[in-house]
Amino acid sequence: MNETVLKSARSALHPGPARDRLNALIRERSLLAGEFTLASGKASGFFFNMKRTMLDPEGAYLIADGFLDLMVDIDCQYVGGLAMGAIPLVATVAARSFERGRPVSAFFVRKEAKDHGTMDLIEGLLEDKSHVVLLEDVTTTGGSSLKAAAACRARGCIVSHVLTIVDREQGATENFAREGIELRALYRRNDFADAAAVSR
């Protein structure tokens, strides 16, 4: 594969109109300033309510394309993530992957197994011992994806990568590396440094 393609795939979403437009949508719809407590328990002066961008038609399309670009050198059959933040991501990526001629199926991991019916922890399409890529909207310490990775690995699956829309750069890369997982991000916190009080 062309080395230039690989380099752009491994880094943040490559510069261009699509990257700029998605950045603008995130700023307009999802980036909030104030006092917030993150899922990790840490306090923050800014917060990404990424569902406002993920569920926007244009935003969903641009995110799916960005993730598929980051996956261009990864041989995987499935994309998944922890409910419920990853559900719209895996659905749109699966749909867009079909359009792009490299279909991947989708699944999600429940926070707890169902207490009725099939009692499943993992829902959707996932075969044991498959190679999967996990998706996240915003990554802080990586705890959510590590839970999803554990559930997948319990079924013999290979989990080597997590893709996120925004990496807040607060420990996830190191936490994933200890588990043999590489984090790839469409954006990093500094991409929004002028619009949020990121030092708070």
PyMOL commands that place a pseudoatom at each C-alpha (Angstrom):
pseudoatom trace, name=CA, resn=MET, resi=1, chain=A, elem=C, hetatm=0, pos=[0.000, 0.000, 0.000]
pseudoatom trace, name=CA, resn=ASN, resi=2, chain=A, elem=C, hetatm=0, pos=[1.158, 3.527, -0.769]
pseudoatom trace, name=CA, resn=GLU, resi=3, chain=A, elem=C, hetatm=0, pos=[3.188, 4.860, 2.199]
pseudoatom trace, name=CA, resn=THR, resi=4, chain=A, elem=C, hetatm=0, pos=[1.468, 8.255, 1.986]
pseudoatom trace, name=CA, resn=VAL, resi=5, chain=A, elem=C, hetatm=0, pos=[-1.920, 6.574, 2.397]
pseudoatom trace, name=CA, resn=LEU, resi=6, chain=A, elem=C, hetatm=0, pos=[-0.652, 4.581, 5.363]
pseudoatom trace, name=CA, resn=LYS, resi=7, chain=A, elem=C, hetatm=0, pos=[0.793, 7.669, 7.043]
pseudoatom trace, name=CA, resn=SER, resi=8, chain=A, elem=C, hetatm=0, pos=[-2.478, 9.575, 6.767]
pseudoatom trace, name=CA, resn=ALA, resi=9, chain=A, elem=C, hetatm=0, pos=[-4.391, 6.566, 8.031]
pseudoatom trace, name=CA, resn=ARG, resi=10, chain=A, elem=C, hetatm=0, pos=[-2.286, 6.249, 11.161]
pseudoatom trace, name=CA, resn=SER, resi=11, chain=A, elem=C, hetatm=0, pos=[-2.501, 9.891, 12.129]
pseudoatom trace, name=CA, resn=ALA, resi=12, chain=A, elem=C, hetatm=0, pos=[-5.433, 12.213, 12.680]
pseudoatom trace, name=CA, resn=LEU, resi=13, chain=A, elem=C, hetatm=0, pos=[-7.882, 12.678, 9.818]
pseudoatom trace, name=CA, resn=HIS, resi=14, chain=A, elem=C, hetatm=0, pos=[-5.869, 14.162, 6.969]
pseudoatom trace, name=CA, resn=PRO, resi=15, chain=A, elem=C, hetatm=0, pos=[-6.193, 17.894, 6.260]
pseudoatom trace, name=CA, resn=GLY, resi=16, chain=A, elem=C, hetatm=0, pos=[-8.800, 18.972, 3.773]
pseudoatom trace, name=CA, resn=PRO, resi=17, chain=A, elem=C, hetatm=0, pos=[-12.382, 20.190, 3.366]
pseudoatom trace, name=CA, resn=ALA, resi=18, chain=A, elem=C, hetatm=0, pos=[-13.931, 17.133, 5.058]
pseudoatom trace, name=CA, resn=ARG, resi=19, chain=A, elem=C, hetatm=0, pos=[-11.744, 17.514, 8.149]
pseudoatom trace, name=CA, resn=ASP, resi=20, chain=A, elem=C, hetatm=0, pos=[-12.426, 21.242, 8.329]
pseudoatom trace, name=CA, resn=ARG, resi=21, chain=A, elem=C, hetatm=0, pos=[-16.171, 20.774, 7.915]
pseudoatom trace, name=CA, resn=LEU, resi=22, chain=A, elem=C, hetatm=0, pos=[-16.412, 18.083, 10.589]
pseudoatom trace, name=CA, resn=ASN, resi=23, chain=A, elem=C, hetatm=0, pos=[-14.364, 20.248, 12.947]
pseudoatom trace, name=CA, resn=ALA, resi=24, chain=A, elem=C, hetatm=0, pos=[-16.814, 23.097, 12.349]
pseudoatom trace, name=CA, resn=LEU, resi=25, chain=A, elem=C, hetatm=0, pos=[-19.821, 20.853, 13.014]
pseudoatom trace, name=CA, resn=ILE, resi=26, chain=A, elem=C, hetatm=0, pos=[-18.310, 19.622, 16.278]
pseudoatom trace, name=CA, resn=ARG, resi=27, chain=A, elem=C, hetatm=0, pos=[-17.634, 23.182, 17.407]
pseudoatom trace, name=CA, resn=GLU, resi=28, chain=A, elem=C, hetatm=0, pos=[-21.147, 24.265, 16.461]
pseudoatom trace, name=CA, resn=ARG, resi=29, chain=A, elem=C, hetatm=0, pos=[-23.095, 21.315, 17.845]
pseudoatom trace, name=CA, resn=SER, resi=30, chain=A, elem=C, hetatm=0, pos=[-21.029, 19.437, 20.399]
pseudoatom trace, name=CA, resn=LEU, resi=31, chain=A, elem=C, hetatm=0, pos=[-18.384, 21.542, 22.146]
pseudoatom trace, name=CA, resn=LEU, resi=32, chain=A, elem=C, hetatm=0, pos=[-19.654, 22.990, 25.418]
pseudoatom trace, name=CA, resn=ALA, resi=33, chain=A, elem=C, hetatm=0, pos=[-17.829, 25.211, 27.919]
pseudoatom trace, name=CA, resn=GLY, resi=34, chain=A, elem=C, hetatm=0, pos=[-18.576, 25.147, 31.639]
pseudoatom trace, name=CA, resn=GLU, resi=35, chain=A, elem=C, hetatm=0, pos=[-17.935, 22.890, 34.604]
pseudoatom trace, name=CA, resn=PHE, resi=36, chain=A, elem=C, hetatm=0, pos=[-18.336, 19.189, 33.883]
pseudoatom trace, name=CA, resn=THR, resi=37, chain=A, elem=C, hetatm=0, pos=[-17.549, 15.825, 35.441]
pseudoatom trace, name=CA, resn=LEU, resi=38, chain=A, elem=C, hetatm=0, pos=[-16.353, 13.311, 32.855]
pseudoatom trace, name=CA, resn=ALA, resi=39, chain=A, elem=C, hetatm=0, pos=[-17.138, 9.580, 32.790]
pseudoatom trace, name=CA, resn=SER, resi=40, chain=A, elem=C, hetatm=0, pos=[-13.641, 9.059, 34.192]
pseudoatom trace, name=CA, resn=GLY, resi=41, chain=A, elem=C, hetatm=0, pos=[-14.614, 11.143, 37.235]
pseudoatom trace, name=CA, resn=LYS, resi=42, chain=A, elem=C, hetatm=0, pos=[-12.252, 13.961, 36.286]
pseudoatom trace, name=CA, resn=ALA, resi=43, chain=A, elem=C, hetatm=0, pos=[-13.391, 17.591, 36.265]
pseudoatom trace, name=CA, resn=SER, resi=44, chain=A, elem=C, hetatm=0, pos=[-13.198, 19.558, 33.028]
pseudoatom trace, name=CA, resn=GLY, resi=45, chain=A, elem=C, hetatm=0, pos=[-13.873, 23.073, 31.803]
pseudoatom trace, name=CA, resn=PHE, resi=46, chain=A, elem=C, hetatm=0, pos=[-15.174, 21.740, 28.482]
pseudoatom trace, name=CA, resn=PHE, resi=47, chain=A, elem=C, hetatm=0, pos=[-17.286, 18.846, 27.302]
pseudoatom trace, name=CA, resn=PHE, resi=48, chain=A, elem=C, hetatm=0, pos=[-18.035, 17.198, 23.964]
pseudoatom trace, name=CA, resn=ASN, resi=49, chain=A, elem=C, hetatm=0, pos=[-21.691, 16.193, 23.644]
pseudoatom trace, name=CA, resn=MET, resi=50, chain=A, elem=C, hetatm=0, pos=[-20.759, 14.301, 20.514]
pseudoatom trace, name=CA, resn=LYS, resi=51, chain=A, elem=C, hetatm=0, pos=[-24.194, 12.777, 19.956]
pseudoatom trace, name=CA, resn=ARG, resi=52, chain=A, elem=C, hetatm=0, pos=[-25.305, 16.140, 18.562]
pseudoatom trace, name=CA, resn=THR, resi=53, chain=A, elem=C, hetatm=0, pos=[-22.800, 15.676, 15.748]
pseudoatom trace, name=CA, resn=MET, resi=54, chain=A, elem=C, hetatm=0, pos=[-23.000, 11.875, 15.438]
pseudoatom trace, name=CA, resn=LEU, resi=55, chain=A, elem=C, hetatm=0, pos=[-26.768, 12.022, 14.852]
pseudoatom trace, name=CA, resn=ASP, resi=56, chain=A, elem=C, hetatm=0, pos=[-26.621, 14.899, 12.382]
pseudoatom trace, name=CA, resn=PRO, resi=57, chain=A, elem=C, hetatm=0, pos=[-26.851, 13.553, 8.789]
pseudoatom trace, name=CA, resn=GLU, resi=58, chain=A, elem=C, hetatm=0, pos=[-23.752, 15.353, 7.558]
pseudoatom trace, name=CA, resn=GLY, resi=59, chain=A, elem=C, hetatm=0, pos=[-21.856, 14.727, 10.760]
pseudoatom trace, name=CA, resn=ALA, resi=60, chain=A, elem=C, hetatm=0, pos=[-22.624, 10.998, 10.696]
pseudoatom trace, name=CA, resn=TYR, resi=61, chain=A, elem=C, hetatm=0, pos=[-21.447, 10.737, 7.106]
pseudoatom trace, name=CA, resn=LEU, resi=62, chain=A, elem=C, hetatm=0, pos=[-18.192, 12.618, 7.722]
pseudoatom trace, name=CA, resn=ILE, resi=63, chain=A, elem=C, hetatm=0, pos=[-17.398, 10.661, 10.891]
pseudoatom trace, name=CA, resn=ALA, resi=64, chain=A, elem=C, hetatm=0, pos=[-17.996, 7.335, 9.133]
pseudoatom trace, name=CA, resn=ASP, resi=65, chain=A, elem=C, hetatm=0, pos=[-15.727, 8.322, 6.259]
pseudoatom trace, name=CA, resn=GLY, resi=66, chain=A, elem=C, hetatm=0, pos=[-13.053, 9.525, 8.679]
pseudoatom trace, name=CA, resn=PHE, resi=67, chain=A, elem=C, hetatm=0, pos=[-13.108, 6.264, 10.611]
pseudoatom trace, name=CA, resn=LEU, resi=68, chain=A, elem=C, hetatm=0, pos=[-12.966, 4.194, 7.422]
pseudoatom trace, name=CA, resn=ASP, resi=69, chain=A, elem=C, hetatm=0, pos=[-9.964, 6.235, 6.300]
pseudoatom trace, name=CA, resn=LEU, resi=70, chain=A, elem=C, hetatm=0, pos=[-8.225, 5.488, 9.614]
pseudoatom trace, name=CA, resn=MET, resi=71, chain=A, elem=C, hetatm=0, pos=[-8.984, 1.775, 9.092]
pseudoatom trace, name=CA, resn=VAL, resi=72, chain=A, elem=C, hetatm=0, pos=[-7.586, 1.531, 5.569]
pseudoatom trace, name=CA, resn=ASP, resi=73, chain=A, elem=C, hetatm=0, pos=[-4.573, -0.557, 6.653]
pseudoatom trace, name=CA, resn=ILE, resi=74, chain=A, elem=C, hetatm=0, pos=[-6.382, -2.657, 9.291]
pseudoatom trace, name=CA, resn=ASP, resi=75, chain=A, elem=C, hetatm=0, pos=[-7.653, -6.096, 8.293]
pseudoatom trace, name=CA, resn=CYS, resi=76, chain=A, elem=C, hetatm=0, pos=[-10.854, -6.434, 10.311]
pseudoatom trace, name=CA, resn=GLN, resi=77, chain=A, elem=C, hetatm=0, pos=[-14.320, -7.862, 9.779]
pseudoatom trace, name=CA, resn=TYR, resi=78, chain=A, elem=C, hetatm=0, pos=[-16.258, -6.092, 12.521]
pseudoatom trace, name=CA, resn=VAL, resi=79, chain=A, elem=C, hetatm=0, pos=[-16.612, -2.714, 14.215]
pseudoatom trace, name=CA, resn=GLY, resi=80, chain=A, elem=C, hetatm=0, pos=[-18.121, -2.388, 17.671]
pseudoatom trace, name=CA, resn=GLY, resi=81, chain=A, elem=C, hetatm=0, pos=[-18.110, -0.511, 20.926]
pseudoatom trace, name=CA, resn=LEU, resi=82, chain=A, elem=C, hetatm=0, pos=[-19.726, -0.012, 24.284]
pseudoatom trace, name=CA, resn=ALA, resi=83, chain=A, elem=C, hetatm=0, pos=[-23.407, 0.949, 24.485]
pseudoatom trace, name=CA, resn=MET, resi=84, chain=A, elem=C, hetatm=0, pos=[-24.706, 3.359, 24.022]
pseudoatom trace, name=CA, resn=GLY, resi=85, chain=A, elem=C, hetatm=0, pos=[-22.255, 5.908, 22.713]
pseudoatom trace, name=CA, resn=ALA, resi=86, chain=A, elem=C, hetatm=0, pos=[-20.837, 3.584, 20.063]
pseudoatom trace, name=CA, resn=ILE, resi=87, chain=A, elem=C, hetatm=0, pos=[-24.177, 2.418, 18.655]
pseudoatom trace, name=CA, resn=PRO, resi=88, chain=A, elem=C, hetatm=0, pos=[-24.728, 5.231, 16.131]
pseudoatom trace, name=CA, resn=LEU, resi=89, chain=A, elem=C, hetatm=0, pos=[-21.046, 5.104, 15.181]
pseudoatom trace, name=CA, resn=VAL, resi=90, chain=A, elem=C, hetatm=0, pos=[-20.920, 1.398, 14.352]
pseudoatom trace, name=CA, resn=ALA, resi=91, chain=A, elem=C, hetatm=0, pos=[-24.227, 1.586, 12.460]
pseudoatom trace, name=CA, resn=THR, resi=92, chain=A, elem=C, hetatm=0, pos=[-23.143, 4.432, 10.177]
pseudoatom trace, name=CA, resn=VAL, resi=93, chain=A, elem=C, hetatm=0, pos=[-19.654, 3.007, 9.641]
pseudoatom trace, name=CA, resn=ALA, resi=94, chain=A, elem=C, hetatm=0, pos=[-21.145, -0.367, 8.629]
pseudoatom trace, name=CA, resn=ALA, resi=95, chain=A, elem=C, hetatm=0, pos=[-23.524, 1.318, 6.168]
pseudoatom trace, name=CA, resn=ARG, resi=96, chain=A, elem=C, hetatm=0, pos=[-20.830, 3.537, 4.672]
pseudoatom trace, name=CA, resn=SER, resi=97, chain=A, elem=C, hetatm=0, pos=[-18.376, 0.616, 4.427]
pseudoatom trace, name=CA, resn=PHE, resi=98, chain=A, elem=C, hetatm=0, pos=[-20.829, -1.174, 2.134]
pseudoatom trace, name=CA, resn=GLU, resi=99, chain=A, elem=C, hetatm=0, pos=[-21.025, 1.893, -0.099]
pseudoatom trace, name=CA, resn=ARG, resi=100, chain=A, elem=C, hetatm=0, pos=[-17.231, 2.070, -0.238]
pseudoatom trace, name=CA, resn=GLY, resi=101, chain=A, elem=C, hetatm=0, pos=[-16.932, -1.577, -1.281]
pseudoatom trace, name=CA, resn=ARG, resi=102, chain=A, elem=C, hetatm=0, pos=[-15.230, -2.887, 1.857]
pseudoatom trace, name=CA, resn=PRO, resi=103, chain=A, elem=C, hetatm=0, pos=[-18.105, -3.985, 4.095]
pseudoatom trace, name=CA, resn=VAL, resi=104, chain=A, elem=C, hetatm=0, pos=[-17.643, -4.507, 7.824]
pseudoatom trace, name=CA, resn=SER, resi=105, chain=A, elem=C, hetatm=0, pos=[-20.385, -5.729, 10.129]
pseudoatom trace, name=CA, resn=ALA, resi=106, chain=A, elem=C, hetatm=0, pos=[-21.331, -4.060, 13.408]
pseudoatom trace, name=CA, resn=PHE, resi=107, chain=A, elem=C, hetatm=0, pos=[-22.032, -4.983, 17.008]
pseudoatom trace, name=CA, resn=PHE, resi=108, chain=A, elem=C, hetatm=0, pos=[-22.225, -3.349, 20.397]
pseudoatom trace, name=CA, resn=VAL, resi=109, chain=A, elem=C, hetatm=0, pos=[-21.387, -4.432, 23.914]
pseudoatom trace, name=CA, resn=ARG, resi=110, chain=A, elem=C, hetatm=0, pos=[-23.975, -3.929, 26.635]
pseudoatom trace, name=CA, resn=LYS, resi=111, chain=A, elem=C, hetatm=0, pos=[-22.833, -2.555, 29.976]
pseudoatom trace, name=CA, resn=GLU, resi=112, chain=A, elem=C, hetatm=0, pos=[-24.583, -5.531, 31.542]
pseudoatom trace, name=CA, resn=ALA, resi=113, chain=A, elem=C, hetatm=0, pos=[-25.877, -8.736, 30.001]
pseudoatom trace, name=CA, resn=LYS, resi=114, chain=A, elem=C, hetatm=0, pos=[-29.611, -8.832, 29.306]
pseudoatom trace, name=CA, resn=ASP, resi=115, chain=A, elem=C, hetatm=0, pos=[-31.639, -10.378, 32.136]
pseudoatom trace, name=CA, resn=HIS, resi=116, chain=A, elem=C, hetatm=0, pos=[-34.120, -11.950, 29.722]
pseudoatom trace, name=CA, resn=GLY, resi=117, chain=A, elem=C, hetatm=0, pos=[-34.305, -13.541, 26.288]
pseudoatom trace, name=CA, resn=THR, resi=118, chain=A, elem=C, hetatm=0, pos=[-30.874, -14.497, 24.974]
pseudoatom trace, name=CA, resn=MET, resi=119, chain=A, elem=C, hetatm=0, pos=[-29.048, -13.017, 27.988]
pseudoatom trace, name=CA, resn=ASP, resi=120, chain=A, elem=C, hetatm=0, pos=[-26.452, -11.663, 25.563]
pseudoatom trace, name=CA, resn=LEU, resi=121, chain=A, elem=C, hetatm=0, pos=[-23.734, -9.175, 26.507]
pseudoatom trace, name=CA, resn=ILE, resi=122, chain=A, elem=C, hetatm=0, pos=[-22.811, -8.560, 22.868]
pseudoatom trace, name=CA, resn=GLU, resi=123, chain=A, elem=C, hetatm=0, pos=[-25.548, -7.630, 20.394]
pseudoatom trace, name=CA, resn=GLY, resi=124, chain=A, elem=C, hetatm=0, pos=[-25.460, -7.520, 16.610]
pseudoatom trace, name=CA, resn=LEU, resi=125, chain=A, elem=C, hetatm=0, pos=[-23.090, -9.312, 14.270]
pseudoatom trace, name=CA, resn=LEU, resi=126, chain=A, elem=C, hetatm=0, pos=[-19.927, -10.752, 15.789]
pseudoatom trace, name=CA, resn=GLU, resi=127, chain=A, elem=C, hetatm=0, pos=[-18.361, -14.171, 15.286]
pseudoatom trace, name=CA, resn=ASP, resi=128, chain=A, elem=C, hetatm=0, pos=[-15.960, -15.639, 17.821]
pseudoatom trace, name=CA, resn=LYS, resi=129, chain=A, elem=C, hetatm=0, pos=[-12.232, -15.328, 17.070]
pseudoatom trace, name=CA, resn=SER, resi=130, chain=A, elem=C, hetatm=0, pos=[-12.717, -12.407, 14.676]
pseudoatom trace, name=CA, resn=HIS, resi=131, chain=A, elem=C, hetatm=0, pos=[-10.587, -9.288, 14.245]
pseudoatom trace, name=CA, resn=VAL, resi=132, chain=A, elem=C, hetatm=0, pos=[-12.535, -6.254, 15.471]
pseudoatom trace, name=CA, resn=VAL, resi=133, chain=A, elem=C, hetatm=0, pos=[-11.992, -2.513, 15.690]
pseudoatom trace, name=CA, resn=LEU, resi=134, chain=A, elem=C, hetatm=0, pos=[-13.657, -0.597, 18.519]
pseudoatom trace, name=CA, resn=LEU, resi=135, chain=A, elem=C, hetatm=0, pos=[-15.148, 2.870, 18.043]
pseudoatom trace, name=CA, resn=GLU, resi=136, chain=A, elem=C, hetatm=0, pos=[-15.638, 5.693, 20.547]
pseudoatom trace, name=CA, resn=ASP, resi=137, chain=A, elem=C, hetatm=0, pos=[-17.010, 9.211, 20.349]
pseudoatom trace, name=CA, resn=VAL, resi=138, chain=A, elem=C, hetatm=0, pos=[-14.721, 10.864, 22.910]
pseudoatom trace, name=CA, resn=THR, resi=139, chain=A, elem=C, hetatm=0, pos=[-11.809, 9.194, 24.682]
pseudoatom trace, name=CA, resn=THR, resi=140, chain=A, elem=C, hetatm=0, pos=[-10.399, 10.319, 28.033]
pseudoatom trace, name=CA, resn=THR, resi=141, chain=A, elem=C, hetatm=0, pos=[-8.815, 7.403, 29.893]
pseudoatom trace, name=CA, resn=GLY, resi=142, chain=A, elem=C, hetatm=0, pos=[-10.164, 4.664, 27.613]
pseudoatom trace, name=CA, resn=GLY, resi=143, chain=A, elem=C, hetatm=0, pos=[-12.152, 2.845, 30.289]
pseudoatom trace, name=CA, resn=SER, resi=144, chain=A, elem=C, hetatm=0, pos=[-15.248, 2.289, 28.143]
pseudoatom trace, name=CA, resn=SER, resi=145, chain=A, elem=C, hetatm=0, pos=[-13.371, 0.718, 25.264]
pseudoatom trace, name=CA, resn=LEU, resi=146, chain=A, elem=C, hetatm=0, pos=[-11.295, -1.427, 27.611]
pseudoatom trace, name=CA, resn=LYS, resi=147, chain=A, elem=C, hetatm=0, pos=[-14.551, -2.922, 28.930]
pseudoatom trace, name=CA, resn=ALA, resi=148, chain=A, elem=C, hetatm=0, pos=[-15.682, -3.594, 25.367]
pseudoatom trace, name=CA, resn=ALA, resi=149, chain=A, elem=C, hetatm=0, pos=[-12.286, -5.075, 24.498]
pseudoatom trace, name=CA, resn=ALA, resi=150, chain=A, elem=C, hetatm=0, pos=[-12.467, -7.458, 27.456]
pseudoatom trace, name=CA, resn=ALA, resi=151, chain=A, elem=C, hetatm=0, pos=[-15.896, -8.698, 26.351]
pseudoatom trace, name=CA, resn=CYS, resi=152, chain=A, elem=C, hetatm=0, pos=[-14.642, -9.273, 22.795]
pseudoatom trace, name=CA, resn=ARG, resi=153, chain=A, elem=C, hetatm=0, pos=[-11.469, -11.003, 23.925]
pseudoatom trace, name=CA, resn=ALA, resi=154, chain=A, elem=C, hetatm=0, pos=[-13.544, -13.304, 26.113]
pseudoatom trace, name=CA, resn=ARG, resi=155, chain=A, elem=C, hetatm=0, pos=[-14.931, -14.629, 22.838]
pseudoatom trace, name=CA, resn=GLY, resi=156, chain=A, elem=C, hetatm=0, pos=[-11.477, -15.125, 21.383]
pseudoatom trace, name=CA, resn=CYS, resi=157, chain=A, elem=C, hetatm=0, pos=[-11.535, -11.979, 19.250]
pseudoatom trace, name=CA, resn=ILE, resi=158, chain=A, elem=C, hetatm=0, pos=[-8.501, -9.904, 18.329]
pseudoatom trace, name=CA, resn=VAL, resi=159, chain=A, elem=C, hetatm=0, pos=[-8.780, -6.266, 19.419]
pseudoatom trace, name=CA, resn=SER, resi=160, chain=A, elem=C, hetatm=0, pos=[-5.787, -4.277, 18.203]
pseudoatom trace, name=CA, resn=HIS, resi=161, chain=A, elem=C, hetatm=0, pos=[-7.240, -0.804, 17.570]
pseudoatom trace, name=CA, resn=VAL, resi=162, chain=A, elem=C, hetatm=0, pos=[-9.623, 1.752, 19.016]
pseudoatom trace, name=CA, resn=LEU, resi=163, chain=A, elem=C, hetatm=0, pos=[-10.766, 4.665, 16.858]
pseudoatom trace, name=CA, resn=THR, resi=164, chain=A, elem=C, hetatm=0, pos=[-12.178, 7.811, 18.422]
pseudoatom trace, name=CA, resn=ILE, resi=165, chain=A, elem=C, hetatm=0, pos=[-13.572, 11.085, 17.142]
pseudoatom trace, name=CA, resn=VAL, resi=166, chain=A, elem=C, hetatm=0, pos=[-11.718, 13.127, 19.774]
pseudoatom trace, name=CA, resn=ASP, resi=167, chain=A, elem=C, hetatm=0, pos=[-8.851, 12.027, 22.001]
pseudoatom trace, name=CA, resn=ARG, resi=168, chain=A, elem=C, hetatm=0, pos=[-8.755, 14.261, 25.077]
pseudoatom trace, name=CA, resn=GLU, resi=169, chain=A, elem=C, hetatm=0, pos=[-5.185, 13.003, 25.659]
pseudoatom trace, name=CA, resn=GLN, resi=170, chain=A, elem=C, hetatm=0, pos=[-5.667, 12.185, 29.301]
pseudoatom trace, name=CA, resn=GLY, resi=171, chain=A, elem=C, hetatm=0, pos=[-4.123, 8.749, 29.524]
pseudoatom trace, name=CA, resn=ALA, resi=172, chain=A, elem=C, hetatm=0, pos=[-5.996, 6.579, 27.026]
pseudoatom trace, name=CA, resn=THR, resi=173, chain=A, elem=C, hetatm=0, pos=[-3.058, 6.032, 24.679]
pseudoatom trace, name=CA, resn=GLU, resi=174, chain=A, elem=C, hetatm=0, pos=[-0.926, 4.674, 27.510]
pseudoatom trace, name=CA, resn=ASN, resi=175, chain=A, elem=C, hetatm=0, pos=[-3.774, 2.607, 28.996]
pseudoatom trace, name=CA, resn=PHE, resi=176, chain=A, elem=C, hetatm=0, pos=[-4.523, 1.012, 25.640]
pseudoatom trace, name=CA, resn=ALA, resi=177, chain=A, elem=C, hetatm=0, pos=[-0.849, 0.362, 24.912]
pseudoatom trace, name=CA, resn=ARG, resi=178, chain=A, elem=C, hetatm=0, pos=[-0.597, -1.724, 28.087]
pseudoatom trace, name=CA, resn=GLU, resi=179, chain=A, elem=C, hetatm=0, pos=[-3.307, -3.949, 26.592]
pseudoatom trace, name=CA, resn=GLY, resi=180, chain=A, elem=C, hetatm=0, pos=[-1.687, -4.136, 23.168]
pseudoatom trace, name=CA, resn=ILE, resi=181, chain=A, elem=C, hetatm=0, pos=[-4.176, -1.720, 21.600]
pseudoatom trace, name=CA, resn=GLU, resi=182, chain=A, elem=C, hetatm=0, pos=[-3.370, 1.271, 19.385]
pseudoatom trace, name=CA, resn=LEU, resi=183, chain=A, elem=C, hetatm=0, pos=[-5.511, 4.409, 19.630]
pseudoatom trace, name=CA, resn=ARG, resi=184, chain=A, elem=C, hetatm=0, pos=[-6.212, 6.388, 16.458]
pseudoatom trace, name=CA, resn=ALA, resi=185, chain=A, elem=C, hetatm=0, pos=[-8.084, 9.692, 16.581]
pseudoatom trace, name=CA, resn=LEU, resi=186, chain=A, elem=C, hetatm=0, pos=[-9.797, 11.910, 14.045]
pseudoatom trace, name=CA, resn=TYR, resi=187, chain=A, elem=C, hetatm=0, pos=[-8.973, 14.890, 16.303]
pseudoatom trace, name=CA, resn=ARG, resi=188, chain=A, elem=C, hetatm=0, pos=[-7.013, 15.628, 19.441]
pseudoatom trace, name=CA, resn=ARG, resi=189, chain=A, elem=C, hetatm=0, pos=[-7.820, 18.150, 22.146]
pseudoatom trace, name=CA, resn=ASN, resi=190, chain=A, elem=C, hetatm=0, pos=[-5.476, 20.751, 20.691]
pseudoatom trace, name=CA, resn=ASP, resi=191, chain=A, elem=C, hetatm=0, pos=[-7.590, 20.826, 17.518]
pseudoatom trace, name=CA, resn=PHE, resi=192, chain=A, elem=C, hetatm=0, pos=[-10.167, 22.649, 19.645]
pseudoatom trace, name=CA, resn=ALA, resi=193, chain=A, elem=C, hetatm=0, pos=[-7.807, 24.586, 21.918]
pseudoatom trace, name=CA, resn=ASP, resi=194, chain=A, elem=C, hetatm=0, pos=[-8.963, 27.965, 20.614]
pseudoatom trace, name=CA, resn=ALA, resi=195, chain=A, elem=C, hetatm=0, pos=[-12.620, 27.163, 21.267]
pseudoatom trace, name=CA, resn=ALA, resi=196, chain=A, elem=C, hetatm=0, pos=[-12.470, 25.604, 24.742]
pseudoatom trace, name=CA, resn=ALA, resi=197, chain=A, elem=C, hetatm=0, pos=[-10.723, 26.386, 28.012]
pseudoatom trace, name=CA, resn=VAL, resi=198, chain=A, elem=C, hetatm=0, pos=[-8.689, 23.227, 27.704]
pseudoatom trace, name=CA, resn=SER, resi=199, chain=A, elem=C, hetatm=0, pos=[-6.287, 24.121, 30.484]
pseudoatom trace, name=CA, resn=ARG, resi=200, chain=A, elem=C, hetatm=0, pos=[-8.992, 24.096, 33.140]
for i in range(1, 200): cmd.bond("trace and resi %d" % i, "trace and resi %d" % (i + 1))
show_as sticks, trace
zoom trace
